[in-house]
Structures are given as structure tokens and as C-alpha cells.
Amino acid sequence: MGGYGTAGLGTAKLRPQVGAAPAAALKILFLHPKTLVDSWPVPVDTLGEIVKFPSAVYPVLAATIKDLAVETQFLDGYVARISLADYRARLRWADVIAISCMSPLKALDTELTVKLAREVNPAVRIVVGGNHATAWPDRWIDAGVDFVVTGEGEAAFRALITALIAGASTFDAVPNLCWRDGDSCRRSAVKAEPTDLETAPIPDWSGFDLRPYGLGMSNGFGAAVEISRGCPHRCDFCNINTFWNYKQRYKSVDKVIAELQALKAAGVGEFIFTDDNFGGDERKTVTLLKEMITHRLDLRFGCFLRGDTVHRNPDFARLAHQAGMRFCMMGIETLDAEWLKTHRKGVRAHDAIAMYNKIYRTLRAQGIFVVGLFIIPAQRGKTRYVKPTGIVCDYQFTADLVALRGSALFEHHAEADTVSKDMFYHDWNLSSILVDDRAEQRSGKSFLHTLRENMSLHALRQAFAGSPVARRFRWRPVWILLERAICTTAADVKRYRVARSKALTMQQKQDYAVGSVLDPAHIARLARRRGVLTPLGLRTSLWTRAR
């Protein structure tokens, strides 16, 4: 079970992976950037700050190059206790920085770190991959990165690192790659075959400090596991399905069990299945749950789960809880059956409320906490507040309908010229779609709605008398909003006021935000200042638990 040693799990300080690398080894930093800029007053990834588990991407990539002449480090700036000076030191250490960017909501913050890295370490090579990078490779090259891996990353990343170790100056043989060539972006004509998930190496967590992660469901560390990749569904607002060409590929149950056993041996007590469509193949998933029970893994977990999986198989909830499931995040989107049909959600129910209420009661009867993920439709007027908690879910998380590049929705609005701005970047204070008479979609994200969701009688009962997961979902958002308020800067407030201006177009609002964050003078200050007030200033120091 190579790759799942305990090195790096016993201290809060991140360490290189097991095995001393030679002095000439290529130094690679797998980086989730430290949050240097964020939306205000509601952070862009409130849900991710509640459900605190590591990305599975970096251990997967680390495993593909473990036999090469490399020295690797992992840094998750979301959770690491690290000062700005220490952050710069880590950026200076690296020969190569590898970043996964999945969403336009994190693009501006990621680009700020890219420019800061370039300021303090001009010779560093920067590689970006993920959904967002795949949708915008040319723009990421323009933003200052050296390489963009498009699509599935293992084969391309290994080939790229091999080429860099050999001192290559051209990369035409590296599959799925775009790279900087002077002032232009070049693309490899070579396409990688889909990764064989069965023969791929086990993710290498050996250098990853897992102690800051988890929801308090166990006394162990928190981790992340994937059993499949892709999604066959046709939801038009999603770009995950198009990224994987509407297909879903699975690991064998035996391989997943082996990974879980290795994680448990390394001290992991809880994890999240990162699959976008856990339970998509019900037979495979039910077999996995039964094997988890048979092997008595005694691990707690959560997942992303479609409601119709439970609707078609009522016994699924019992098996899932017995195997260790304690929460699920369910993309309900809306309780309007016509909207679900229009946007190809694939839910076959005339009465969505009745169906989801039945699903909710089935899961709750087994003690599984249900997080309902909702979309606020694009509309001109003020959004009507809907409260589904206690009816179809335990906790409601809402987000505006966003035209993500790579999705069918984006293509539709691009053809109609109703995308309101450049979608390389996004922020919850802005909107992405022009609605009736080309009016700008009004953002439905609200500080007051977020606060109201967590101060209702239903929420207070869960906060004081609920399960550990329920208490986490009720208390954590309050502290997140409080911390964001405490860590407010004048620049945050000014960007918010500009975003709310009725005199500017959506593009002008975004241009101001981008210009203020990526101002060379601002980057120069970050490169030399000893400290700075950041949006996660409390969370990356006082809040990180040392278990």
C-alpha cells in the first residue's frame, strides 16, 4: 500500500514526501493558494469552509511522479497556519508550482498568488490545471503561468515533469498541454488516453498534513477519496459533465477498499467521497457500501448525492449509514419541476416537493444530515426568499445561476449575447446573465439570508441539540461571517460598493475589482510587507485545531 505512510501526519508543519530527495531534485510545490482576496461580506466558498476536507487532486498527481527525481511539498493555504512571510518563502522554495483551479470564483485569488510567486521567484515554473484552466487555457497563459494542463491530468503532468527534469525547451510531445512560447500560447497536438483508474497508482498522501481537516465526526484525521470520475447527466448549468464528455468511469470496489484501509492505517477517521455523482451506478455503489460494512472499516464519510438515487432505492440510506455516511450534499437546485425540466436536471417528478420530502425523511430516519444545494434562477427582480429547511433538507445552501464557460448554459447565453461580463472571473456580488430586456440578473446571494438560515428555530435546535455534523453546519457559518467582518479592509468595502453601483455595467464593476487586486503596486507591497490582513486571517491561525 505504498504512498500512505504516516510521515507528515504527525505535525502541523508540512513536510516533503517520504524518502530524502537528492540535492538536484526538481522541487515541486502542490499549492492550494492562501486566500489573499475574497468576496465580501459573504466569502465565495462558504460551503467549502464548512466541509473542510483536502483536495484529492494533489495526492493523485504526486503518486504519478513519485519515482522521478523530485522533492514534493503540499501547501493548503486554506488551512495552513502560515504567515505572509512564510508563504513567500514557500513560493521561493519551489522550482515548479502546481495549482488546480476549478472555478471562476477562485480565479482572481489564484492569479494574485501567481503574480506574487512571479514577483518573489522569477525563475519558478507555474502549472495550472482543472476545470477552469481547461476552459480558459489562453487566459491563464496571459495571466502569467507557464503551462496549462487541460482535461485529465496524470499523463500530462508526469510527461511535463519528466521533460522539465531533462531540461527540455519544447513540449510538443506532452499530451493535453498548453505552454508559454514567448508572448504566445502553444498547444500540443497529442491527446492523452483516459487514465485507467484500475492500474493508476494509489494517491500518495505521505507528505500531506491531514490534521486540520474534518467535521468532527471521528477522532481521526480527515481525507478525500474518489471512486469514479465524470457525470453522465445533462444539467445545462454544469461544466463537470462536459469536462468528462458525459461519461462516468469507476475504480473497482477492491481498489477503493484498499485505499480506505490504507487511509485508516494512517490515522484517518473520516473522509469525503469527492465524486460529482456518488451513487450514479447504484449496483457498484451498493456493492462498495456492503464491502465497507463487511471489512468493518468504521470510517465516517459524506458525499455528493443525487436524490433520485435514494428515491429509486429506499434501502440505499440504511446501507449508507451502516457503512459510515453521516451527511450528504444533494443538488436539489429548485423545487420548481418545470425549471428542473428546462435545465435538464433529469428529475422525473411532477411534484418535486413531495419527492424530495420523501427522500429527506428516508435519509433523516437513518441519521444522515442532508445539505440541500439550491440555485437561484436568473431573474430581474428581487429574489423571493424560500425556506426548504426542515422540509427537504436540514441545511440550505444557495447560489446564483452562473453561466460557467464549458457548460451548455454558457454556450446558450453566449450565442444570444446575454452573458453580462467576462466569465474568467466571478464574484457573488456580481451576476453573469442578462435577463428580460437585457437587464442584469440580480444577485440573490445575501448576507441577511445567510444569517437568517442559521438563526431560525430549526437551526437553533440543531445548533444546540443536533449531531456533531449538524452543530458544525450551524455554528461554523456564524463564525465564518463574523471572521469575514473582523477581517474587513477598506478595499473590501470599496469593491462591494462598486459592485452594488447602478451607474456601472457588470463588466465595469468587475474591471474595477480585478484592477484593484492585480495592481502591480499592490503585488509589490505583498512581496515585501511583513504581514497583511487577509480574509482568513483568524481561521489560518486561531481556528486550526491540533488534534
C-alpha positions in Angstrom: 0.0 0.0 0.0 2.8 2.4 -0.9 2.2 6.1 -0.5 0.1 6.1 2.6 2.8 6.4 5.3 2.2 8.5 8.3 5.0 11.0 7.7 3.7 14.5 7.6 0.6 13.5 9.6 2.1 13.9 13.0 2.9 17.6 13.0 1.2 20.8 11.8 4.2 21.6 9.7 4.0 20.3 6.1 7.0 18.1 5.1 8.5 16.8 1.9 7.3 13.3 1.0 8.9 10.2 2.5 12.4 9.4 1.1 15.1 12.0 1.0 15.4 13.5 -2.4 18.8 14.2 -4.0 20.1 17.8 -3.9 19.5 18.2 -7.6 15.9 17.0 -7.4 13.2 19.2 -9.0 11.4 20.9 -6.2 7.6 20.8 -6.7 5.1 22.6 -4.6 1.5 21.4 -4.9 -0.4 24.5 -3.9 -3.9 25.5 -2.9 -3.3 29.2 -2.7 -3.6 31.1 0.5 -6.7 33.3 0.3 -5.4 36.9 -0.2 -8.7 38.3 -1.6 -12.3 37.1 -1.2 -15.8 38.3 -1.7 -17.4 40.5 1.0 -19.4 40.2 3.2 -20.1 36.6 2.2 -17.0 34.5 1.2 -17.1 32.9 -2.2 -16.7 29.4 -0.8 -18.7 29.3 2.5 -19.7 25.7 1.9 -16.0 24.6 1.4 -15.1 26.4 4.6 -17.7 24.3 6.5 -17.0 21.0 4.8 -13.2 21.1 5.3 -11.6 18.2 3.5 -8.4 18.2 1.4 -8.4 18.1 -2.4 -7.8 14.6 -3.8 -6.1 16.1 -6.9 -2.6 16.7 -5.4 -2.0 13.3 -3.9 -3.1 11.7 -7.2 -0.6 13.8 -9.1 2.1 13.2 -6.5 1.7 9.5 -7.0 2.3 9.7 -10.7 5.8 11.2 -10.3 6.9 9.5 -7.1 9.6 7.5 -8.9 11.1 10.6 -10.6 13.9 12.8 -9.3 11.6 15.2 -7.5 11.1 16.6 -4.0 7.5 17.5 -3.3 5.7 19.6 -0.7 2.0 20.2 -0.2 0.6 23.5 1.0 -3.1 24.1 1.5 -3.3 27.8 2.1 -6.9 27.4 3.1 -6.0 25.7 6.4 -2.2 26.1 7.0 -1.0 28.2 9.9 1.3 30.3 7.8 2.3 34.0 7.8 2.6 36.0 4.7 6.4 35.9 5.0 6.4 32.1 5.4 4.0 31.9 2.4 6.5 33.9 0.3 9.3 31.6 1.5 7.4 28.6 0.3 6.8 30.2 -3.1 10.6 31.0 -3.3 11.5 27.4 -2.4 9.8 25.8 -5.5 11.2 25.1 -8.9 7.7 24.2 -10.0 4.3 25.3 -8.5 1.3 23.1 -9.4 -2.2 24.6 -8.9 -5.7 23.2 -9.6 -8.3 25.9 -10.3 -11.8 24.6 -10.6 -14.0 27.8 -10.6 -14.1 31.4 -11.8 -14.9 32.2 -8.2 -11.3 31.4 -7.2 -9.6 32.7 -10.4 -8.8 36.2 -9.2 -7.3 34.9 -5.9 -5.3 32.3 -7.7 -4.0 34.8 -10.3 -2.9 37.1 -7.4 -0.8 34.2 -6.0 0.6 33.5 -9.5 1.8 37.1 -9.8 3.1 37.1 -6.2 5.1 34.0 -6.9 6.5 35.5 -10.1 7.5 38.6 -8.1 9.4 36.7 -5.4 10.6 33.8 -7.5 11.0 34.9 -11.2 12.5 31.6 -12.3 9.7 29.4 -11.0 7.6 27.4 -13.5 3.9 27.5 -12.8 1.5 24.8 -13.9 -2.3 25.2 -13.7 -5.0 22.6 -14.3 -8.6 21.8 -13.5 -12.0 22.6 -14.9 -11.4 26.4 -15.1 -8.0 26.1 -16.6 -9.3 23.7 -19.2 -12.0 26.2 -20.2 -9.5 29.2 -20.3 -6.0 27.9 -21.2 -5.0 31.0 -23.2 -6.2 33.4 -20.5 -4.1 31.5 -17.9 -1.0 31.8 -20.1 -1.8 35.6 -20.3 -2.1 35.7 -16.5 1.5 34.6 -16.1 1.5 30.8 -15.8 3.9 28.7 -17.9 1.9 25.6 -18.5 -1.8 24.7 -18.6 -2.9 21.0 -18.4 -6.3 20.6 -20.0 -8.6 17.7 -19.2 -7.4 14.7 -17.1 -4.0 15.5 -15.7 -2.0 12.4 -14.7 -0.4 11.6 -18.1 0.3 15.2 -19.0 1.7 16.1 -15.6 4.1 13.2 -15.5 5.3 13.8 -19.1 5.7 17.5 -18.3 7.8 16.9 -15.1 9.9 14.3 -17.0 10.6 16.9 -19.7 11.5 19.6 -17.2 13.9 17.3 -15.4 15.5 16.6 -18.7 15.9 20.3 -19.4 13.5 20.4 -22.4 12.7 23.7 -24.0 9.8 22.4 -26.2 6.9 20.4 -25.1 5.1 19.2 -28.3 5.2 15.6 -27.1 3.5 16.3 -23.8 -0.2 15.5 -24.1 -3.1 17.8 -23.1 -0.7 20.7 -22.7 -0.6 24.4 -23.5 2.5 26.4 -22.7 4.1 29.8 -23.0 6.3 30.4 -26.0 7.4 34.0 -25.8 4.3 36.1 -25.9 2.1 33.3 -27.4 0.4 30.2 -26.3 1.3 26.9 -28.0 -0.8 23.7 -27.8 0.3 20.2 -28.1 -1.4 18.1 -30.7 -1.1 15.0 -28.6 -4.1 13.9 -26.7 -3.8 11.6 -23.7 -5.8 8.4 -23.4 -8.2 8.4 -20.4 -6.5 7.3 -17.2 -7.0 3.6 -16.4 -8.3 4.1 -12.8 -7.7 0.4 -12.0 -4.0 0.5 -12.8 -3.3 4.0 -11.7 -1.1 4.3 -8.6 -2.8 4.8 -5.2 -2.9 8.5 -4.2 0.2 9.5 -2.3 -0.8 11.2 0.9 2.5 10.7 2.7 3.5 14.4 2.7 0.1 15.8 3.4 -0.7 17.1 6.9 -4.3 15.8 7.4 -4.8 17.1 10.9 -6.6 20.3 10.1 -9.4 18.6 8.2 -12.7 17.0 9.1 -16.1 17.8 10.5 -15.6 16.3 14.0 -17.3 13.0 13.0 -14.4 11.0 14.5 -11.2 11.2 16.5 -9.1 10.7 13.3 -7.8 12.8 10.5 -9.9 13.9 7.5 -9.1 12.9 3.9 -10.7 12.6 0.4 -11.4 9.6 -1.8 -12.7 9.2 -5.3 -14.4 6.1 -6.6 -15.2 7.4 -10.1 -14.7 10.3 -12.4 -17.3 12.1 -14.5 -21.0 12.5 -14.7 -23.4 11.3 -17.4 -26.2 13.7 -16.6 -27.1 16.6 -18.9 -27.7 19.5 -16.5 -27.1 22.6 -18.7 -25.7 24.8 -15.8 -22.8 22.4 -15.0 -19.4 22.1 -16.8 -18.4 18.9 -15.0 -20.4 16.7 -17.4 -18.8 18.4 -20.4 -15.3 18.2 -18.9 -15.7 14.4 -18.7 -17.7 14.1 -22.0 -20.9 13.0 -20.2 -19.2 9.7 -19.1 -18.5 8.3 -15.7 -15.7 5.8 -15.1 -15.2 3.7 -11.9 -12.5 2.1 -9.9 -13.1 -1.4 -8.8 -14.6 -1.9 -5.3 -11.4 -3.9 -4.2 -9.2 -0.9 -5.1 -11.4 1.6 -3.2 -11.4 -0.7 -0.2 -7.6 -1.0 -0.3 -7.3 2.8 -0.4 -9.7 3.2 2.6 -7.8 0.6 4.6 -4.5 2.4 3.9 -6.1 5.7 5.0 -7.4 4.2 8.2 -3.9 2.7 8.9 -2.5 6.3 8.5 -4.9 7.6 11.2 -7.8 8.8 9.1 -11.2 8.6 10.8 -13.4 10.5 8.3 -13.4 11.5 4.7 -15.5 12.7 1.8 -16.2 10.9 -1.4 -15.3 13.6 -4.0 -17.3 12.1 -6.9 -19.6 14.5 -8.5 -22.2 11.7 -8.9 -21.7 9.3 -6.0 -24.2 6.5 -6.4 -24.5 7.1 -10.1 -24.0 3.4 -10.7 -26.2 2.1 -7.9 -25.0 -1.5 -8.2 -21.4 -0.6 -7.9 -22.1 1.8 -5.1 -24.2 -0.6 -3.1 -21.5 -3.3 -3.5 -19.0 -0.8 -2.2 -21.1 0.0 0.8 -21.6 -3.6 1.6 -17.9 -4.3 1.4 -17.2 -1.3 3.7 -19.6 -2.9 6.2 -18.0 -6.4 5.8 -14.5 -5.0 6.3 -15.6 -3.1 9.5 -13.7 0.0 8.4 -15.6 2.1 11.0 -14.9 5.3 9.0 -17.3 8.3 8.8 -17.9 10.0 5.5 -20.0 12.4 3.4 -20.6 12.7 -0.3 -22.4 14.5 -3.2 -25.6 12.5 -3.8 -28.5 12.8 -6.2 -31.9 12.5 -4.6 -33.2 10.1 -7.3 -30.6 7.5 -6.2 -32.4 7.3 -2.8 -35.8 7.6 -4.5 -35.2 4.5 -6.6 -33.6 2.5 -3.9 -35.0 3.2 -0.4 -32.6 0.7 1.2 -29.7 2.7 0.0 -29.9 5.1 3.0 -29.8 2.2 5.5 -26.7 0.7 3.9 -25.0 4.1 3.6 -25.5 4.9 7.2 -24.3 1.4 8.3 -21.2 1.9 6.1 -20.5 5.3 7.8 -22.3 8.0 5.9 -23.3 10.9 8.2 -24.0 13.6 5.8 -24.7 14.2 2.1 -24.8 17.3 -0.1 -27.7 17.0 -2.5 -28.1 19.1 -5.6 -31.8 19.8 -5.4 -31.4 23.1 -7.4 -35.0 24.2 -7.0 -38.4 22.8 -6.1 -39.9 24.0 -9.4 -40.4 20.9 -11.5 -40.7 22.9 -14.7 -37.3 24.7 -14.1 -35.7 21.3 -13.5 -37.0 20.0 -16.8 -36.0 23.1 -18.7 -32.4 22.9 -17.4 -32.2 19.1 -18.0 -31.7 18.1 -14.4 -33.2 14.7 -15.2 -35.6 14.5 -12.2 -38.8 12.8 -13.3 -41.3 14.0 -10.8 -44.3 16.3 -11.3 -44.3 17.2 -7.6 -40.7 17.9 -6.7 -41.5 18.9 -3.1 -43.2 15.6 -2.4 -40.4 13.6 -3.9 -37.6 15.4 -2.1 -39.6 15.4 1.2 -39.8 11.6 1.0 -36.1 11.4 0.2 -35.3 13.7 3.1 -37.4 11.7 5.5 -35.7 8.5 4.4 -32.2 9.8 4.9 -33.1 11.5 8.2 -34.6 8.3 9.5 -31.1 6.8 9.2 -29.4 9.8 10.9 -27.9 11.2 7.7 -27.7 15.0 7.7 -28.9 16.5 4.4 -27.4 19.6 2.9 -29.6 21.0 0.1 -27.8 22.8 -2.7 -30.0 25.3 -4.4 -29.7 27.6 -7.5 -31.3 31.0 -7.5 -32.8 31.3 -11.1 -31.8 34.3 -13.3 -34.4 37.0 -12.9 -34.7 40.7 -13.0 -36.5 41.5 -9.8 -35.8 40.8 -6.2 -35.5 37.1 -5.3 -38.2 35.7 -3.1 -36.8 34.0 0.0 -37.6 30.3 0.0 -37.1 28.2 3.1 -36.8 24.5 2.4 -35.0 23.5 5.6 -37.0 21.0 7.6 -39.0 20.1 4.5 -36.5 18.7 2.0 -33.2 19.3 3.8 -31.5 20.1 7.1 -29.4 22.9 5.8 -29.9 25.1 2.8 -27.0 26.5 0.7 -28.0 28.7 -2.2 -26.0 30.2 -5.1 -26.9 32.3 -8.1 -27.3 30.6 -11.5 -23.9 31.2 -13.2 -23.1 30.8 -16.8 -19.9 28.8 -16.5 -17.7 28.5 -19.6 -17.8 24.9 -20.7 -21.5 24.4 -19.8 -24.4 24.2 -22.2 -25.9 27.2 -20.4 -22.9 29.4 -21.2 -23.0 28.4 -24.8 -26.7 29.3 -25.0 -26.2 32.7 -23.5 -23.0 33.4 -25.4 -24.9 32.7 -28.7 -27.7 35.1 -27.5 -25.1 37.7 -26.4 -26.6 37.6 -22.9 -23.5 36.8 -20.8 -23.2 40.0 -18.8 -19.4 40.1 -18.4 -16.1 38.2 -18.9 -16.6 34.9 -17.1 -12.9 34.2 -16.5 -13.5 35.8 -13.1 -16.7 35.8 -10.9 -17.8 37.1 -7.5 -21.1 36.6 -5.7 -21.6 40.4 -5.6 -21.8 40.3 -9.5 -24.1 38.4 -11.8 -23.4 36.6 -15.1 -26.6 36.7 -17.1 -28.7 39.3 -18.8 -32.4 38.6 -18.5 -35.5 40.4 -19.8 -34.8 43.4 -22.0 -31.1 42.7 -21.4 -31.4 43.8 -17.8 -28.7 42.5 -15.5 -29.5 39.5 -13.4 -29.9 40.5 -9.8 -27.6 38.5 -7.4 -29.7 36.5 -4.9 -26.7 35.9 -2.6 -27.5 37.8 0.6 -25.7 38.3 4.0 -29.1 38.6 5.6 -30.4 35.4 4.1 -27.3 33.5 5.1 -27.7 34.8 8.7 -31.4 34.1 8.7 -30.8 30.5 7.6 -28.6 30.0 10.6 -30.7 31.8 13.2 -34.1 30.1 12.6 -35.8 28.0 15.3 -34.9 24.8 13.2 -31.3 25.9 13.0 -31.0 26.7 16.7 -32.4 23.3 17.7 -29.7 21.7 15.5 -27.0 24.1 16.9 -27.6 23.1 20.5 -29.1 19.6 20.3 -28.1 18.2 16.9 -25.5 15.7 15.9 -21.8 16.8 15.6 -22.3 17.3 11.9 -25.5 19.4 12.5 -23.7 21.5 15.0 -20.8 22.1 12.6 -23.2 23.3 9.9 -25.0 25.6 12.2 -22.1 27.1 14.2 -19.4 27.3 11.5 -21.2 29.7 9.2 -21.7 32.2 12.0 -18.0 32.2 12.8 -17.2 32.5 9.1 -19.4 35.6 8.7 -18.0 37.0 11.9 -14.4 36.4 10.9 -15.1 37.9 7.5 -16.5 41.0 9.2 -13.5 41.3 11.6 -11.0 40.9 8.7 -12.7 43.6 6.6 -10.4 46.0 4.8 -11.2 49.4 3.2 -10.6 47.7 -0.2 -13.2 45.1 0.5 -15.8 47.7 1.3 -14.9 49.8 -1.8 -15.2 46.8 -4.1 -18.5 45.9 -2.6 -19.9 49.4 -3.1 -18.7 49.4 -6.7 -20.4 46.0 -7.3 -23.7 47.5 -6.0 -23.5 50.6 -8.1 -26.4 51.1 -10.6 -24.3 53.5 -12.7 -21.8 50.9 -13.9 -22.2 47.9 -16.2 -21.3 44.4 -14.8 -18.1 44.4 -16.8 -17.1 47.8 -15.4 -17.7 46.6 -11.9 -15.6 43.5 -12.5 -12.8 45.5 -14.2 -12.5 47.7 -11.1 -12.3 44.7 -8.8 -9.7 42.9 -11.0 -7.6 46.1 -11.4 -7.5 46.9 -7.7 -6.4 43.4 -6.8 -3.9 42.9 -9.6 -2.4 46.4 -9.3 1.4 46.0 -9.6 1.8 48.3 -6.7 -0.4 46.1 -4.5 1.5 43.0 -5.6 4.8 44.7 -4.8 3.5 45.5 -1.3 2.5 41.9 -0.8 6.1 40.9 -1.8 7.7 43.0 0.8 5.3 43.5 3.7 5.8 41.5 6.9 2.1 41.0 7.4 -1.3 41.7 5.9 -4.9 41.4 6.9 -6.3 38.6 4.8 -9.9 37.2 4.6 -8.9 34.0 6.5 -6.7 35.8 9.0 -8.3 34.2 12.0 -9.0 30.8 10.5 -5.4 30.1 9.5 -4.2 30.8 13.0 -6.6 30.5 15.9 -9.1 28.2 14.3 -6.8 25.4 13.1 -7.1 22.5 15.5 -4.1 20.5 16.5 -5.6 17.1 17.2 
